Amino acid sequence: RYIAWNFRTPFFRSKRVRQAMTMAIDCDRIIQRIMNGMGERFAGPFYPGDTSEYNRKIELLPYDPIEAVR
């Protein structure tokens, strides 16, 4: 399971919208409470353990609903 933004939708073509949506979702809480700790946050379309294409230099955005609405 994963959450991703559909770039074909004009709304998600905006980097600021994607960043705001990412900061508005408490991924760590979802992983802990819904997935029973069986999950991992990562950035991009590639899972870190499955490919050498994953870029570990990309910093994850924090959960910050206040900053998300700015």
MODELLER restraints for C-alpha pairs under 7 A, 6 or more apart:
rsr = mdl.restraints
at = mdl.atoms
rsr.add(forms.Gaussian(group=physical.xy_distance, feature=features.Distance(at['CA:5:A'], at['CA:12:A']), mean=6.41, stdev=0.5))
rsr.add(forms.Gaussian(group=physical.xy_distance, feature=features.Distance(at['CA:6:A'], at['CA:12:A']), mean=6.41, stdev=0.5))
rsr.add(forms.Gaussian(group=physical.xy_distance, feature=features.Distance(at['CA:7:A'], at['CA:13:A']), mean=5.49, stdev=0.5))
rsr.add(forms.Gaussian(group=physical.xy_distance, feature=features.Distance(at['CA:12:A'], at['CA:18:A']), mean=5.91, stdev=0.5))
rsr.add(forms.Gaussian(group=physical.xy_distance, feature=features.Distance(at['CA:20:A'], at['CA:68:A']), mean=4.24, stdev=0.5))
rsr.add(forms.Gaussian(group=physical.xy_distance, feature=features.Distance(at['CA:20:A'], at['CA:69:A']), mean=6.72, stdev=0.5))
rsr.add(forms.Gaussian(group=physical.xy_distance, feature=features.Distance(at['CA:21:A'], at['CA:68:A']), mean=6.85, stdev=0.5))
rsr.add(forms.Gaussian(group=physical.xy_distance, feature=features.Distance(at['CA:22:A'], at['CA:61:A']), mean=6.95, stdev=0.5))
rsr.add(forms.Gaussian(group=physical.xy_distance, feature=features.Distance(at['CA:23:A'], at['CA:61:A']), mean=6.21, stdev=0.5))
rsr.add(forms.Gaussian(group=physical.xy_distance, feature=features.Distance(at['CA:23:A'], at['CA:62:A']), mean=5.86, stdev=0.5))
rsr.add(forms.Gaussian(group=physical.xy_distance, feature=features.Distance(at['CA:23:A'], at['CA:63:A']), mean=4.59, stdev=0.5))
rsr.add(forms.Gaussian(group=physical.xy_distance, feature=features.Distance(at['CA:23:A'], at['CA:64:A']), mean=5.11, stdev=0.5))
rsr.add(forms.Gaussian(group=physical.xy_distance, feature=features.Distance(at['CA:23:A'], at['CA:65:A']), mean=5.99, stdev=0.5))
rsr.add(forms.Gaussian(group=physical.xy_distance, feature=features.Distance(at['CA:23:A'], at['CA:68:A']), mean=5.49, stdev=0.5))
rsr.add(forms.Gaussian(group=physical.xy_distance, feature=features.Distance(at['CA:24:A'], at['CA:63:A']), mean=6.15, stdev=0.5))
rsr.add(forms.Gaussian(group=physical.xy_distance, feature=features.Distance(at['CA:24:A'], at['CA:64:A']), mean=6.13, stdev=0.5))
rsr.add(forms.Gaussian(group=physical.xy_distance, feature=features.Distance(at['CA:24:A'], at['CA:65:A']), mean=4.63, stdev=0.5))
rsr.add(forms.Gaussian(group=physical.xy_distance, feature=features.Distance(at['CA:24:A'], at['CA:68:A']), mean=5.70, stdev=0.5))
rsr.add(forms.Gaussian(group=physical.xy_distance, feature=features.Distance(at['CA:25:A'], at['CA:63:A']), mean=6.31, stdev=0.5))
rsr.add(forms.Gaussian(group=physical.xy_distance, feature=features.Distance(at['CA:26:A'], at['CA:63:A']), mean=5.40, stdev=0.5))
rsr.add(forms.Gaussian(group=physical.xy_distance, feature=features.Distance(at['CA:31:A'], at['CA:37:A']), mean=5.21, stdev=0.5))
rsr.add(forms.Gaussian(group=physical.xy_distance, feature=features.Distance(at['CA:31:A'], at['CA:38:A']), mean=6.48, stdev=0.5))
rsr.add(forms.Gaussian(group=physical.xy_distance, feature=features.Distance(at['CA:31:A'], at['CA:39:A']), mean=5.51, stdev=0.5))
rsr.add(forms.Gaussian(group=physical.xy_distance, feature=features.Distance(at['CA:42:A'], at['CA:60:A']), mean=6.91, stdev=0.5))
rsr.add(forms.Gaussian(group=physical.xy_distance, feature=features.Distance(at['CA:43:A'], at['CA:58:A']), mean=6.60, stdev=0.5))
rsr.add(forms.Gaussian(group=physical.xy_distance, feature=features.Distance(at['CA:43:A'], at['CA:60:A']), mean=6.28, stdev=0.5))
rsr.add(forms.Gaussian(group=physical.xy_distance, feature=features.Distance(at['CA:46:A'], at['CA:53:A']), mean=6.81, stdev=0.5))
rsr.add(forms.Gaussian(group=physical.xy_distance, feature=features.Distance(at['CA:46:A'], at['CA:54:A']), mean=5.44, stdev=0.5))
rsr.add(forms.Gaussian(group=physical.xy_distance, feature=features.Distance(at['CA:47:A'], at['CA:54:A']), mean=6.60, stdev=0.5))
rsr.add(forms.Gaussian(group=physical.xy_distance, feature=features.Distance(at['CA:48:A'], at['CA:54:A']), mean=5.37, stdev=0.5))
